[in-house]
Amino acid sequence: MTVSTSLRLWGWCGKLLKWLLVAAVVLALAATALFAWYVLWPVQGLPELEPVDDVVYFDQGWGLTRSAPDRERYYYTPQGTSMPQGATSAAIRYDWFVNLRLPFSDQRFADPDHLRQYRFLVDPAATEANPDQLPVGFTKHFDPVTGDELLDITCAACHTGELHYTQGDRRLALRVDGGQAMHAISDTSRGSFAPKLVASLFYTAANPLKFDEFARDVLGTRYPQGKAALKDKLWATLARFAGSPQNNPFGHLYPREEGFGRTDALGRIGNTVFGDHLVPANYQVSSAPVSYPFLWDIWRFSWVQYNGSVSQPLARNVGEAMGVGARIPLLNDTGGPLPADERFRSSVRITDLHAIEQTLQTLQPPTWPEDVFGPVDPELAQQGGELFVQHCQGCHGPHRVSEARQQALAPLKPSSQGEWRIEVIPVEHIGTDPATAAGFMDRRYDLSAAGLTDQDLQQALEPLLNRQLVRQVRYRLREVIRLRQAQDLPVGDLPALLAAYPTSSPEARVPAAQFAAIHQALQAVAAPLPAIPDVRTPAPDPLRCDLQCQTVALLWQLVHGQDAAAITLDGLDVTRLTEGAALNLVGILVKNRYYQDHNLGYEQQQCLEGFGTLDLPQQILGYKPRPLAGVWATPPFLHNGSVPSIYQLLSPPETRSERFLVGSREYDPVHLGYRLVTAADAPEDARGFWLDTSLSGNRNTGHGFAADPAIWAQHQADPQAHPLPGGVIGPVLTHNQRLALLEYLKVHQDQPTADYEVTPASCQIAQARP
């Protein structure tokens, strides 16, 4: 090779290296710009900080101080959750979160003001239970798999609210324990909490200087020896975040933006349990965000969840923990099923869930603070009370049940005063946005990859169906005897058969001969017996029928009860389970594994599960109307948060705000809601989430006081002949009538204050192993 050729070659290589260097710089700048565009710039759209001068705690039974024991227990008792969902060695450690710093900044990610901007509640000072001054509901638990303390998000993070109000020259924050949170913890849109957290982790892992600072803070005396292992764990966590379609905003699993104060609860629980933990084919597109419901008195409800799908407190809480990120290994590291005797061992901390549930039993609704929001007009409230009885109480109750009914539903409750019947109103009647209810009914999941068979599902569910049959026969037999005695009708041997009937049984089986004896004794005093529907036609609802109807219901259970249970079991298909059935069965199997591992007896199981309530779901296309004590403190309204105030909720749907800004906690004590900001009156620099009610999932329709006088008069005269149109529940109310109802709702009580003196049961369970 000649010298000239060599020089030309070197020159060409130099140009190539120069162009490569320029290209690398351009790519780095482009990546930085893209990073800033996706993560940093959208943060400029977050609402401004809401500085307050004082935090005021309502007297809700937990005391008036920040560090009151019940409040601390509720805020910071761990559930066994992790981020990302269900991660083990790839989970975010507690000390990572505490020491992580923002990209291009020395500010800690967990800095109180930074997290307050995302609308998390961070108290003014640290406490013994929260030494690092993290938001309410952010805590830690020790994980035996990693040997570390993991960041744990509890139910208090989403079920604690706050109302802000300026009184004179002081801005007050009124804490609503058990209320509705304002944050958007699960939202993956640009600038939200989750993308910013992932971006901070990524920037820390990729930037050597940033990582070295992070490693010094996290490792302490183990620095620098632990640096390499720490970086590996950090990248593994980022890979886990990136590998889940739930965390990918371009995956469009959640096409309807959740925004502040909402999450797609049921959709995310299903995708976490059956997609993240099982197989990608189970991921479902969901577009039904809901507000976080308020929790006082919820322990009294016969059905919980917006769609009235779960009755057992522990089942609800286990499902919530799994949805938030509790670890529940269903497959081995090659994607195969675990051995049968190792399945469904989870990180859910059941005794801690029970402790939280016990604490919530003492939580009372907030009382209207007259010294802050102004005095209640007693005359106007009395007028509103009359309107409430006329137009609201029929649905919202509370509907207390008989002792017999309480014993059938929740036999360990101290009295029937602690059991409230909660009904589900069909969507065609109530007319509110159907997306949440429809998604729950329509989604299907395949659990076969976990090694489960139809027979496994039947074995898990059969004991509960048997117990339900035992309880329903006892309940209906008691009611038939009571009604016959009230009408001076003969009861024959029925009381003696009731006395001999089992009251509690882990086996939950009643000999067929005992059913036959009841049938025969009934025939002896009530011949001829009424005709009963066939096995596929449900028994009549005994809550709304006379002696004849109750007798038919009893006969149906005696004759068809066991066959109906068999039909339910035969209908289970492990490859195509509804969301309700799939979550129900996984929850049962998780609990059963826990009971086996901890050698818990039947009585302890019944206590832990919540008053002996059975874990059997219902699936109805509708929503539950809950009792309304303290509802004034829980804006916005309807299940999806689509109505900003109770005043608007009492107005015809077409007059409600179509688009309003969410993100400020400024309270409006006149209309009972957050201060309304619409496009017409928003300042140019308004920040927050614009809730557009024209979109499916966000609609503000239904629950309408919209019937004109003629339609309402016809309906009042003959409801059966003149039903109201779908979505209409009452007449158009005048402005003064709405104000009267608002005034009454400020003081409405569902239960006498004295009844809140409850003593949560002790199940005598030792603290669970981590």
Secondary structure, 3 states (H helix, E strand, C coil): CCHHHHHHHHHHHHHHHHHHHHHHHHHHHHHHHHHHHHHHHHHHHCCCCCCCCEEEECCCCCCCCCCCHHHHHHHHCCCCCCCCCCCCCCCCEHHHHHHCECCCCCCECCCHHHHHHCCCCCCCCCCCCCCCCCCCCEEEEEECCCCEEEEEECHHHCCEEEEEEEECCEEEEEEEECCCCCCCCCCCCCCCHHHHHHHHHHHHHHCHHHHHHHHHHHHHHHCCCCHHHHHHHHHHHHHHHHHCHHHCCCCCCCCCCCCCCEECHHHHHHHHHHHHCCCHHHCCCCCCCEECCCCCCHHHECCECCCCCECCHHHHHHHHHHHHCCCCCCECCCCCECCHHHCCCCCCCHHHHHHHHHHHCCCCCCCCCHHHHCCCCHHHHHHHHHHHHHHCHHHHCCEECCHHHHHHHCCCCCCHHHCEECCCEEHHHHCCCCHHHHHHHHCEECCHHHCCCHHHHHHHHHHHHHHHHHHHHHHHHHHHHHHHHHCCCCCCCHHHHHHHCCCCCCCCCCCHHHHHHHHHHHHHHHCCCCCCCCCCCCCCCHHHCCHHHHHHHHHHHHHHHHHHHHHHHHCCCCCCEEHHHHHHHHHHHHHHHHHHHCCCCHHHHHHHHHCCCCCCCCCCCEECCCCCCCHHHCCCECCCCCECEHHHHCCCHHHCCCEEEECCCEEECCCCEECCCECCCCCCCCCCEEEECCCCCCCCCCCEEEECHHHHHHHHHCCCCCCCCCCEEEECCCHHHHHHHHHHHCCCCCCCHHHHCCCCCCCCCCCCCC
